[in-house]
């Protein structure tokens, strides 16, 4: 026998289910899964707030909604809409490149470069006494041009040298951050090294509502992008290149041209976002001006499946969590920035987890009746083992009782000794008789032989 035969094999454990890819999912099921995910994130956010600040569960939810809809403070609603529009713009800027499978992670850098250009022009033209209308136009054109240049560099290298666009665009973000630090050092050589607030060339407010022009311009760009992706030849070419580069080349599409053109569009919109951030929102320039919108836009575009309606909804939800959690944190007495980052992170974590149930389904390997029978067999086997165990216990108890019978002590009186002697003599005589009979039988056998 081989040694392997003597080794006991462990019982093979098999999961009762397997995961299969969904070919398609209805809109109803999709939104049911996403609503469950949203409500779960909303509930967990309240629990986290309660852990950090006990007794703040109800206050958290009240302040979350008051940050978005508050008739007494309409500026909060406008700020929420402005934040949602900026996030949606970044998502729409990155979606064409992602749809083409050009992984543009450089949205953050393109926004920063646009804001830096607009800030520098507004600073010097405002100091020269140029009218605001002219400053706005020049800032807009220059910011868009700067975003295009920043996006065109990785696009050309990808189209002609097939470089890794993910790493290249990511590194361009850090170059943009360093460029801002250098330019602020040049423009503000002494003192606090802070760019300061510049209101020259600020976007005017429509109907006295703050951020109103920013929101209107963002909505116009979003509508134009929806039409561009759905109705134009360029949008069709982007989709074909994303599906298969070889197919695109076979039907006569110039892939290099599509890559360069799409990245010019992405860079232009990101530069426009930088213009809005400076001229219509913050009125200053620093390395954290983009506020992570370039990376958040990546998540919004991906979660929305590059579909306009879904990207808009996700942008509104992210802005709701950002502004609502910040407002709740300031009311409760928690650090605004850190708490808001935690809550938005929880939201993205739960929503990304729901993508599993959107794209995959869990199937049982056998029907339910099979598992019911197995359970019955297991329970019956357990009962049999229990009964057998009880029987063994009873036998063991009986054996111990037999072993523990009391030993009778010998009576050492003279009468008892006489009786014991008689018994021993009788035993001896019986044994001698048996021996004699056996010996006589042996003699008879020998004589017969």
Helices and strands as residue ranges (DSSP letters): H 3-6, E 17-21, H 27-52, H 57-66, H 74-99, H 107-127, H 132-161, H 165-187, H 212-231, H 233-243, H 245-250, H 255-277, I 278-282, H 293-303, H 308-332, H 336-359, E 360-364, H 368-403, H 414-448
